[in-house]
């Protein structure tokens, strides 16, 4: 079955709003978490790599994970064209596929969780993938009324309430939970906000 994101992959980066959003999320992440050259990271739902490629120069290695082969093909071409050697690609659906070998120091994700129905199970998997003392950095929409997406196909959540999401992170085992407003988006003539949630696996 074709992944619904495959047909959109080749033109995904042509939308300036997407590029700006990824840049805003990265800037919020680097303000909140130390990015060191000995760090290994997993970027979940990497898409065409807008966040992956911002992280890569600052880290030792990044595993870019997405369920869409079309998105990964675009990212793969970017990596080859730029001669990047510290990014690996993995096509995977964490709801049914085996998890990659860890541990990782950082699990990041940008604008992917609202597509995932089983958020509680996914957060537990993120926790299991982290080394003790590792962090998650998860960016997504604040709770909205369903108007952000023109179609609700593949949309599991109309954003997230920060308080409820903090409880989900805590239930998965995370501590030190913090929220920042990473970006604000004007779409359909309306404002929407994007949060960055960071939290740690106890050392």
Buried (B, 14 or more C-beta within 10 A) or exposed (E): EEBBBBEBBBEBBEEEEBBEBBBBBBBBBBEBBEBEEEBBBBBBBBBBBBBBBBBBEBBEBBBBBBBBBBBBBBBBEBBEEEEBEBBEBBBBEBEEEEEBEBBBBBBBBBBBBBBBEEBEEBBBBBBEBBBEEBBBBBBBBBBBEEEBBEEEEEBEBBBBEBEEBBEBBEEBBBEEBEBBEBBEBEEEEEEBBBBBBBBBBEE
